[in-house]
C-alpha cells in the first residue's frame, strides 16, 4: 500500500509522462470530471437548502482546506483553542481520521471528540461547551458554522487546481466563496505576497485574508527532553517524515540552520512496520547518520521497538501575521 501511495503522489507531480502514463492520466481526468460533478451537485443541494444543515445552539468555528492535507488546519485548531480557552468552554470536533492528530490534541490536554457523525457530537455536547472548533470541517456541510476559515498552503496557490484523483484538490478554487476567512500558510514561499493577496481580494471581495508562517519552538527527544539546536547543527542528520507537505518540514529545518544530509518521506499518516523501521535505522547507520529529525505527528507512527539512532522532534507553532487583528476579527464575528 505504501509503494502504491508513493507511486500515485509521484505520478501526479511528474510533468513529463510516457505514453502509458498519459493514458492513465486521461482516465484520471475522466474520473476527476465525475468527482467534480458530484461535488458541484452536492454543494448546489446544500446551497438551495435541499440538504439540511444543523445549526448548533452554541458558536462553531470551522477550519478546513481545499486540498489533500498539508495546509496546516490542525495546527490552526491548536492555535485557536489556546487563544479562546480562557473565555470559552472549548471543544474540538474531529472526524477521527488521522489518530496521530487526535493524540496530539490529547497530549495538549484539549477537549477533543471524534466521530464521523459530528452533528451528533455537537448535539450531545452543547450543554457542556459554548464554543466548538470543527477540525477539517470545510467539506462537512451538515453543520452550520458561525465562522468558516479556509487554510491554504503556499504550494496550493502555486499549482493548478486539479480535482481528485487527477490532482490534490477536494474542491475547485471557486469554493473560496463559502469561506469567511482565508489564511495563507507558509507565506515565505510566496513572493511577492502582496500581489497575490490583492488578486484574491479582488476576486473574492467578501474574504478577510491573513497570512501565516510556522515559528520554530524547540527540538526535543522522544522523552520530551529539550535538545540544544547548536548540537544538532553540528551533526550529520536525516529528516524523516510522513506528512501531507514534507517540503514545508524540510524548508523549516533549513531556515533554522540545520543541514539535511538525507531526506526520507512516507505517505501522510503512514505507520511504519517493524521491518520498515529496522531497515530505516540500518540504512541510516550505514550512511553514518545516527540522528534523525521528525515532526510531532511522526512520533506516533514509530513502532514500539528498540531504537538504535536518536530521533528528535521539531516543535513548531503557527504564527499569524497581524495576529491581534485576526483575533479581533474572530471575536467580532462570534458576537
C-alpha positions as CSV (number, residue, x, y, z in Angstrom):
1,X,0.0,0.0,0.0
2,X,2.8,2.4,0.9
3,X,4.5,1.9,-2.5
4,X,1.2,2.4,-4.3
5,X,0.6,5.7,-2.5
6,X,4.2,6.8,-3.2
7,X,3.8,5.9,-6.9
8,X,0.5,7.8,-7.0
9,X,1.9,11.0,-5.5
10,X,5.0,10.9,-7.7
11,X,2.8,10.3,-10.7
12,X,0.6,13.3,-10.0
13,X,3.7,15.6,-9.6
14,X,5.5,14.2,-12.7
15,X,5.5,16.7,-15.6
16,X,6.8,14.5,-18.4
17,X,4.8,11.3,-18.8
18,X,5.3,8.2,-21.0
19,X,2.5,7.1,-23.4
20,X,1.1,4.6,-20.9
21,X,1.3,7.3,-18.2
22,X,-0.6,9.7,-20.4
23,X,-3.4,7.1,-20.9
24,X,-3.6,6.6,-17.1
25,X,-3.7,10.4,-16.8
26,X,-6.6,10.6,-19.2
27,X,-8.6,8.1,-17.2
28,X,-7.9,10.0,-14.0
29,X,-9.0,13.2,-15.9
30,X,-12.4,11.5,-16.7
31,X,-12.7,10.4,-13.0
32,X,-12.0,13.9,-11.9
33,X,-14.8,15.2,-14.1
34,X,-17.2,12.8,-12.4
35,X,-15.9,13.7,-9.0
36,X,-16.2,17.4,-9.8
37,X,-19.8,16.9,-11.0
38,X,-20.7,15.1,-7.8
39,X,-19.1,17.8,-5.6
40,X,-20.9,20.5,-7.6
41,X,-24.3,18.7,-7.3
42,X,-23.8,18.2,-3.5
43,X,-22.9,21.9,-3.0
44,X,-25.9,23.0,-5.0
45,X,-28.2,20.9,-2.9
46,X,-26.8,22.4,0.3
47,X,-26.9,26.0,-1.1
48,X,-30.6,25.5,-2.0
49,X,-31.5,24.0,1.4
50,X,-32.5,20.7,-0.1
51,X,-29.8,19.0,2.0
52,X,-30.3,20.1,5.6
53,X,-27.7,21.9,7.8
54,X,-28.0,21.6,11.6
55,X,-27.4,24.9,13.5
56,X,-25.8,24.2,16.8
57,X,-27.1,26.4,19.7
58,X,-23.5,27.2,20.6
59,X,-20.9,29.0,18.5
60,X,-18.9,27.0,16.0
61,X,-15.7,27.8,14.0
62,X,-14.9,25.5,11.1
63,X,-11.3,25.1,10.0
64,X,-10.6,23.3,6.7
65,X,-8.8,23.3,3.4
66,X,-9.3,22.7,-0.3
67,X,-6.5,20.2,-0.9
68,X,-5.5,16.8,0.2
69,X,-3.6,17.5,3.5
70,X,-0.6,19.6,4.4
71,X,-2.1,23.1,4.7
72,X,-1.9,23.5,8.5
73,X,-5.5,23.3,9.5
74,X,-4.9,21.2,12.6
75,X,-2.1,23.5,13.8
76,X,-4.6,26.4,13.5
77,X,-7.0,24.4,15.6
78,X,-4.4,24.2,18.3
79,X,-3.8,27.9,18.0
80,X,-7.4,28.9,18.3
81,X,-8.1,26.5,21.2
82,X,-5.3,28.1,23.2
83,X,-6.5,31.6,22.3
84,X,-10.1,31.1,23.3
85,X,-9.9,28.7,26.2
86,X,-9.7,31.5,28.8
87,X,-13.0,33.0,27.7
88,X,-15.0,30.0,26.4
89,X,-15.6,26.3,27.2
90,X,-14.0,25.0,24.0
91,X,-14.2,21.5,22.4
92,X,-12.7,20.3,19.2
93,X,-14.9,18.1,16.9
94,X,-13.0,15.8,14.6
95,X,-13.9,13.2,12.0
96,X,-11.5,10.8,13.6
97,X,-9.2,10.1,10.6
98,X,-5.6,10.5,11.5
99,X,-5.2,9.1,15.0
100,X,-1.8,11.0,15.3
101,X,-3.6,14.3,15.3
102,X,-6.1,13.1,17.9
103,X,-3.2,12.1,20.2
104,X,-1.6,15.5,19.7
105,X,-4.8,17.2,20.9
106,X,-5.0,14.9,23.9
107,X,-1.3,15.4,24.8
108,X,-2.1,19.2,25.0
109,X,-4.9,18.4,27.4
110,X,-7.5,19.7,25.0
111,X,-11.1,18.6,25.0
112,X,-11.4,16.7,21.7
113,X,-14.2,14.4,20.5
114,X,-14.0,12.3,17.3
115,X,-16.8,10.7,15.2
116,X,-17.8,10.7,11.5
117,X,-21.2,12.0,12.8
118,X,-20.1,15.4,14.1
119,X,-23.7,16.6,14.1
120,X,-24.4,14.0,16.8
121,X,-21.3,15.2,18.7
122,X,-22.4,18.8,18.6
123,X,-25.9,18.0,19.8
124,X,-24.7,15.8,22.6
125,X,-22.0,18.3,23.8
126,X,-23.9,21.6,23.6
127,X,-24.8,21.6,27.3
128,X,-21.1,21.2,28.3
129,X,-19.4,23.6,25.9
130,X,-20.1,27.0,24.4
131,X,-17.6,27.1,21.5
132,X,-16.8,24.3,19.1
133,X,-13.8,24.1,16.7
134,X,-14.7,21.9,13.8
135,X,-11.4,20.4,12.6
136,X,-11.2,19.7,8.9
137,X,-14.7,20.9,8.5
138,X,-14.9,22.9,5.2
139,X,-16.5,20.0,3.3
140,X,-18.6,18.9,6.3
141,X,-21.7,21.0,5.4
142,X,-24.1,19.1,7.7
143,X,-23.1,21.6,10.5
144,X,-23.8,25.3,10.3
145,X,-20.7,27.4,11.1
146,X,-20.6,30.9,12.5
147,X,-17.1,31.4,11.1
148,X,-15.8,29.4,8.1
149,X,-12.0,29.5,7.9
150,X,-10.1,28.1,5.0
151,X,-6.4,27.4,5.2
152,X,-4.3,27.2,2.1
153,X,-0.6,26.4,1.9
154,X,1.7,28.3,-0.5
155,X,2.0,25.3,-2.7
156,X,-1.8,25.2,-3.4
157,X,-1.5,28.8,-4.7
158,X,1.4,27.9,-7.0
159,X,-0.1,24.8,-8.6
160,X,-3.0,24.0,-11.0
161,X,-6.3,23.4,-9.3
162,X,-6.9,19.8,-10.4
163,X,-9.5,17.8,-8.6
164,X,-9.1,14.3,-7.2
165,X,-8.0,11.8,-8.5
166,X,-6.1,13.8,-11.1
167,X,-4.8,16.3,-8.6
168,X,-4.7,17.1,-4.9
169,X,-7.8,19.3,-4.6
170,X,-11.0,18.2,-3.0
171,X,-12.9,21.2,-4.3
172,X,-12.4,23.8,-7.1
173,X,-10.9,27.2,-6.3
174,X,-14.3,28.9,-6.5
175,X,-15.2,27.2,-3.2
176,X,-13.5,30.2,-1.6
177,X,-16.9,31.9,-1.9
178,X,-18.1,29.8,1.1
179,X,-15.2,30.9,3.3
180,X,-15.3,33.9,5.6
181,X,-11.6,34.0,6.3
182,X,-8.6,32.8,4.3
183,X,-5.3,32.1,5.9
184,X,-2.3,31.6,3.6
185,X,0.2,29.4,5.3
186,X,4.0,29.1,4.5
187,X,3.8,32.8,3.4
188,X,7.6,32.9,3.0
189,X,7.3,30.6,0.0
190,X,5.2,33.1,-1.9
191,X,6.9,36.2,-3.3
192,X,5.6,38.8,-3.9
193,X,2.8,38.0,-1.4
194,X,1.1,41.4,-1.7
195,X,0.3,41.0,-5.3
196,X,-1.3,37.6,-4.7
197,X,-3.4,39.0,-1.8
198,X,-4.6,41.9,-3.9
199,X,-5.6,39.5,-6.7
200,X,-7.5,37.2,-4.2
201,X,-9.2,40.2,-2.6
202,X,-10.3,41.4,-6.0
203,X,-11.8,38.0,-6.9
204,X,-13.3,37.3,-3.5
205,X,-14.2,40.7,-2.1
206,X,-16.0,39.2,1.0
207,X,-12.9,37.4,2.2
208,X,-10.8,38.5,5.2
209,X,-7.3,37.4,4.2
210,X,-4.4,36.8,6.6
211,X,-1.0,35.1,6.2
212,X,0.8,32.7,8.5
213,X,4.2,31.0,9.0
214,X,5.5,28.3,11.2
215,X,7.7,29.5,14.0
216,X,10.4,27.4,15.5
217,X,9.7,26.5,19.1
218,X,12.3,23.9,20.2
219,X,13.7,20.4,19.5
220,X,13.0,17.6,21.9
221,X,13.9,13.9,22.1
222,X,11.3,11.1,22.3
223,X,11.3,11.5,26.2
224,X,10.4,15.2,25.9
225,X,13.8,16.5,26.8
226,X,14.9,19.7,25.1
227,X,17.9,19.4,22.8
228,X,20.3,22.3,22.1
229,X,19.8,23.5,18.5
230,X,23.5,24.1,18.2
231,X,24.4,20.5,18.8
232,X,22.0,19.4,16.0
233,X,23.6,21.8,13.6
234,X,27.0,20.2,14.2
235,X,25.8,16.6,13.4
236,X,25.1,14.6,10.3
237,X,21.3,14.3,10.3
238,X,18.4,12.8,8.4
239,X,14.9,14.3,8.0
240,X,12.3,11.6,8.1
241,X,8.6,12.4,7.8
242,X,5.2,11.2,6.7
243,X,3.0,14.3,6.5
244,X,0.9,16.0,3.8
245,X,3.5,18.6,2.9
246,X,7.0,17.2,3.7
247,X,8.8,20.1,1.8
248,X,7.5,22.5,4.4
249,X,9.2,20.5,7.1
250,X,12.5,20.4,5.2
251,X,12.2,24.1,4.5
252,X,11.8,24.9,8.2
253,X,14.8,22.8,9.2
254,X,16.9,24.6,6.6
255,X,15.6,28.0,7.8
256,X,16.8,27.4,11.3
257,X,20.2,26.4,10.0
258,X,20.1,22.6,10.0
259,X,21.8,21.0,7.1
260,X,19.9,17.9,6.0
261,X,22.1,15.1,4.8
262,X,19.3,12.7,3.8
263,X,15.6,13.2,3.3
264,X,13.1,10.3,3.7
265,X,9.4,10.6,3.1
266,X,6.4,8.4,3.7
267,X,2.7,8.9,2.8
268,X,0.6,11.0,5.2
269,X,-0.4,9.2,8.4
270,X,1.7,6.2,7.5
271,X,2.5,3.7,10.2
272,X,5.9,2.1,9.8
273,X,6.1,-1.6,10.2
274,X,8.8,-3.1,12.5
275,X,10.7,-4.3,9.5
276,X,10.5,-0.9,7.7
277,X,11.6,0.8,10.9
278,X,14.6,-1.5,11.4
279,X,15.6,-1.2,7.8
280,X,15.4,2.6,8.1
281,X,17.7,2.7,11.1
282,X,20.2,0.3,9.5
283,X,20.3,2.3,6.3
284,X,20.9,5.5,8.1
285,X,23.7,3.9,10.2
286,X,25.3,2.6,7.1
287,X,25.3,6.2,5.8
288,X,27.0,7.4,9.0
289,X,23.8,9.0,10.3
290,X,22.7,8.4,13.9
291,X,20.4,11.4,14.3
292,X,17.0,11.8,12.7
293,X,14.6,14.7,12.8
294,X,10.8,14.1,12.7
295,X,7.6,16.1,13.2
296,X,5.3,15.9,16.1
297,X,2.9,13.8,14.1
298,X,5.6,11.3,13.0
299,X,6.4,10.2,16.5
300,X,3.1,8.4,16.8
301,X,3.9,6.3,13.7
302,X,7.2,4.8,15.0
303,X,6.8,1.2,16.2
304,X,7.5,0.3,19.8
305,X,10.8,-1.5,19.3
306,X,14.5,-0.8,20.2
307,X,15.7,2.5,18.8
308,X,19.3,2.4,17.5
309,X,19.5,6.0,16.5
310,X,18.4,9.3,18.0
311,X,15.0,10.6,16.9
312,X,14.4,14.3,17.6
313,X,11.1,16.1,17.2
314,X,10.9,19.6,15.7
315,X,8.2,21.5,17.6
316,X,6.7,24.5,15.8
317,X,3.9,26.9,16.3
318,X,1.7,28.7,13.8
319,X,2.3,32.5,13.8
320,X,-0.5,34.6,12.3
321,X,0.8,37.8,10.8
322,X,-1.2,40.7,12.3
323,X,-2.4,38.2,15.0
324,X,-4.3,40.8,17.0
325,X,-6.3,42.0,14.0
326,X,-7.1,38.4,13.2
327,X,-8.3,37.6,16.8
328,X,-10.4,40.8,16.9
329,X,-12.0,39.8,13.6
330,X,-12.9,36.4,15.1
331,X,-14.3,37.9,18.3
332,X,-16.5,40.4,16.4
333,X,-17.9,37.5,14.2
334,X,-18.7,35.5,17.3
335,X,-20.8,38.2,19.0
